[in-house]
Amino acid sequence: MALLVIASCQLMVVLDITIVNIALPHIQSALGFSTTSLAWVVNAYTLTFGGLLLLGGRAGDILGRRRVFVFGVLLFVVASLLGGLSQNSGELLAARALQGVGGAIASPTSLALISTTFREGPERNRAFGVFAGVSAGGGAIGLLMGGILVEWLNWRWVLFVNVPIGLLIVLATPRWIRESERHPGHFDITGALTSTVGMVLLVYGFIRAAQEGWGDWLTLASFGAAVVVLAGFVLVERRSRQPITPLHMFRDRNRAGTYGIMLCLSAAIFGMFFFLTLFVQDVLGFSPLMAGFAFLPVSAVIAVGAGLASRFLPTYGPKPFMVVGAILAAGGLSWLTLTDVHSTYAGSVLGPMLVFSLGMGMEFVSLTLMALSDVPVQETGAASGLLNAMQQVGGSLGLSILVTMFGTASRNEAKDQIPAFLSQATPAERVRFQHTGQLPGIWGDHVLTAGAAAAFVMAAIFTVVAALIAVVVIQVRPSDLERLKGGTGVGPV
C-alpha cells in the first residue's frame, strides 16, 4: 500500500507533463498561443519542476519526508484547479509554473521514501522497477487520459482531474507511510533561485531563437545572462556548507554518468511526445481520443522493458541495459525522421514508438537504481531530487532545442509552401493567412512535418550521446552485482 501511494503520486506528477500535450491544439486555439510559444505550456511546468526539485528533496531530508510529501501534493492540487479555471495564456502559464513547484516538492520525496521504506536488494529492486515503470509509462498514460478528457469534456479537465487524485493521495498517506527521521540542516535558497533563473533564461533563449532567429538581440542577451547566472550557481554550490546540489555526488563516475544519460534521454522523450502529439492530430487528423489510444502501446512496451531490466539486473548489472536501451531509443527516433505528409500511423508511427519505448523501459529502471545505490540516508532526498532534476531540466532544455530545430526547418519549408498556397488560395483564405500567419491544409502539413522530422534528428542525436556515455563511463564490479542481489557488496553500483 505504501508503494501504491508513492507510485500514484509519481504517476500524477509525470502524467501531468503529457496529459496536457494531447490538449495543446485545443489550448492553442482557445487561448491564442503560436506553435513555438505553445512549448511554454510544457516548459512552464517542467522548468519550475526541474529547477526546484533539489530544494524539494532537501526539504524532505530536513523537515520530514511524509510531511513535505503531503504539502507538495496539496500545492499541486491547488495549482491544477487554478490552471483549469484559467481565462488567458498568462493565467495558464502561472498555474503551470505553480504546479511545477508542487511537483518539485512531492516527487523527490516520494523517491526518497522508497529508499527508506524498502530494504536494499530484491525488494527495493522491485519497488524501483514499479516506480521507474510509472515514471516512464506515465507519459503515455497521460496522453490516453488526456484524449478521453478532451474528447468527452474539454481541455480544462486535463488539469481538473488532478484534484480528486491528489486529495486521495493526501488522505491515504498518513495511514500507509510512516514519517522519516529528520536531519538537521538549512535550505540553500540562493542555489535554488540561481539554478531556476539560469535554466529559464537558457530555455527562453532557445525558444526565442526559434521565433526570431539566432541574430535577435534578446536571444543573445538571454544566452549571455544564462551563462552568468549558471556560473554563479556553481560558485554558490561550491562555497555552501549544505548545497542544494551536492557536487561531491558527481565525483562517482557511475553516478555522474547516470545523470548525463538521464539528461540526454529526457530531452529525447519529451520531444517525441510533443511533436508526435501534434503530428497525429494536425497531419493524420486523429481526434484527441484517437490520439490517446494511439500512444497506449507505449505504456505496455515500457512496462515490458522495465520488467526485463528489473529481473536480470542482478545477473548482468545495469550497464548492458543502459547501452542497449539507448541504442533502441536512437533507432526508434531515427525511424521517425522518415515521416512525411503521406505517412500513416501503422506504417510510420507505431513501429518507431514501440522500439523507442522498449529502450526507455530498460533505461529508467537502470538509471534509478544506479543513482540511488549506496547513498547515505541523510542524502537520499538530495540524490533523488538530483536525478529527477536531470530528467525535468533535460526535458525542458531538450524540448527548447528541438523547438528551435523545428522552427528553423519549418520556416525554411514555409518559404517553399507559401507561393504554392497563394497561387491557389481564395481571397478569404489569403486574408485569414495574413491575420494568423498559419498555412492551412496540405501546405501547413508540409511545414509541420518538415519541422518535426528535423526535431527527431536532434532527438536521435541525444540518445546516441546517452549510449556513448553508458559505454565509456559506466563501470560495474562484482561487488555491485552482489549488492543488487541483496548481499553486502561495498561501493556504489
ZINOR-V848733 format. One record per backbone hydrogen bond with DSSP energy under -0.5 kcal/mol. NH is the residue of the N-H (numbers start at 1). CO is the residue of the C=O. Records with the same first field share a line. If there is no record, write none. Layout:
NH = CO / CO
This chain:
5 = 1
6 = 2
7 = 3
8 = 4
9 = 5
10 = 6
11 = 7
12 = 8
13 = 9
14 = 10
15 = 11
16 = 12
17 = 14
18 = 14 / 15
19 = 15
20 = 16
22 = 18
23 = 20
24 = 21
27 = 23
28 = 24
29 = 25
30 = 26
31 = 27
32 = 28
33 = 28
38 = 34
39 = 36
40 = 37
41 = 38
42 = 38 / 39
43 = 39
44 = 40
45 = 42
46 = 42
47 = 43
48 = 44
49 = 45
50 = 46
51 = 47
52 = 48
53 = 49
56 = 52
57 = 53
58 = 54
59 = 55
60 = 56
61 = 57
62 = 58
63 = 59
64 = 60
68 = 64
69 = 65
70 = 66
71 = 67
72 = 68
73 = 69
74 = 70
75 = 71
76 = 72
77 = 73
78 = 74
79 = 75
80 = 76
81 = 77
82 = 78
83 = 79
84 = 80
85 = 81
86 = 83
92 = 88
93 = 89
94 = 90
95 = 91
96 = 92
97 = 93
98 = 94
99 = 95
100 = 96
101 = 97
102 = 98
103 = 99
104 = 100
105 = 101
106 = 102
107 = 103
109 = 105
110 = 106
111 = 107
112 = 108
113 = 109
114 = 110
115 = 111
116 = 112
117 = 113
118 = 114
124 = 119
125 = 121
126 = 122
127 = 123
128 = 124
129 = 125
130 = 126
131 = 127
132 = 128
133 = 129
134 = 130
135 = 131
136 = 132
137 = 133
138 = 134
139 = 136
141 = 137
142 = 138
143 = 139
144 = 140
145 = 141
146 = 142
147 = 143
148 = 144
149 = 145
150 = 146
151 = 147
152 = 148
153 = 149
157 = 154
158 = 155
159 = 156
160 = 156
161 = 157
162 = 159
163 = 160
164 = 160
165 = 161
166 = 162
167 = 163
168 = 164
169 = 165
170 = 166
171 = 167
172 = 168
173 = 169
174 = 170
175 = 172
176 = 172
177 = 173
183 = 61
184 = 182
189 = 187
192 = 188
193 = 189
194 = 190
195 = 191
196 = 192
197 = 193
198 = 194
199 = 195
200 = 196
201 = 197
202 = 198
203 = 199
204 = 200
205 = 201
206 = 202
207 = 203
208 = 204
209 = 205
210 = 206
211 = 207
212 = 208
213 = 208 / 209
216 = 213
220 = 216
221 = 217
222 = 218
223 = 219
224 = 220
225 = 221
226 = 222
227 = 223
228 = 224
229 = 225
230 = 226
231 = 227
232 = 228
233 = 229
234 = 230
235 = 231
236 = 232
237 = 233
238 = 234
239 = 235
240 = 236
243 = 240
246 = 244
247 = 245
249 = 246
250 = 247
251 = 248
252 = 249
253 = 251
256 = 252
257 = 253
258 = 254
259 = 255
260 = 256
261 = 257
262 = 258
263 = 259
264 = 260
265 = 261
266 = 262
267 = 263
268 = 264
269 = 265
270 = 266
271 = 267
272 = 268
273 = 269
274 = 270
275 = 271
276 = 272
277 = 273
278 = 274
279 = 275
280 = 276
281 = 277
282 = 278
283 = 278 / 279
284 = 279
286 = 280
291 = 287
292 = 288
293 = 289
294 = 290
295 = 291 / 292
296 = 293
298 = 295
299 = 295 / 296
300 = 296
301 = 297
302 = 298
303 = 299
304 = 300
305 = 301
306 = 302
307 = 303
308 = 304
309 = 305
310 = 306
311 = 307
312 = 308
313 = 309
315 = 312
316 = 312
317 = 313
322 = 318
323 = 319
324 = 320
325 = 321
326 = 322
327 = 323
328 = 324
329 = 325
330 = 326
331 = 327
332 = 328
333 = 329
334 = 330
335 = 331
336 = 332
337 = 333
338 = 335
339 = 336
343 = 340
348 = 344
349 = 344 / 345
350 = 345
353 = 349
354 = 350
355 = 351
356 = 352
357 = 353
358 = 354
359 = 355
360 = 356
361 = 357
362 = 358
363 = 359
364 = 360
365 = 361
366 = 362
367 = 363
368 = 364
369 = 365
370 = 366
371 = 367
372 = 368
373 = 369
375 = 372
379 = 376
380 = 377
383 = 379
384 = 380
385 = 381
386 = 382
387 = 383
388 = 384
389 = 385
390 = 386
391 = 387
392 = 388
393 = 389
394 = 390
395 = 391
396 = 392
397 = 393
398 = 394
399 = 395
400 = 396
401 = 397
402 = 398
403 = 399
404 = 400
405 = 401
406 = 402
407 = 403
408 = 404
409 = 405
410 = 406
411 = 407
412 = 408
413 = 409
414 = 410
415 = 411
416 = 412 / 413
417 = 413
418 = 414
419 = 415
420 = 416
421 = 417
422 = 418
423 = 419
424 = 420 / 421
425 = 421
430 = 426
431 = 427
432 = 428
433 = 429
434 = 430
435 = 431
436 = 432
437 = 433
443 = 440
444 = 440
445 = 441
446 = 442
447 = 443
448 = 444
449 = 445
450 = 446
451 = 447
452 = 448
453 = 449
454 = 450
455 = 451
456 = 452
457 = 453
458 = 454
459 = 455
460 = 456
461 = 457
462 = 458
463 = 459
464 = 460
465 = 461
466 = 462
467 = 463
468 = 464
469 = 465
470 = 466
471 = 467
472 = 468
473 = 469
474 = 469
480 = 477
481 = 477
482 = 478
483 = 479
484 = 480
485 = 481
486 = 483
487 = 482
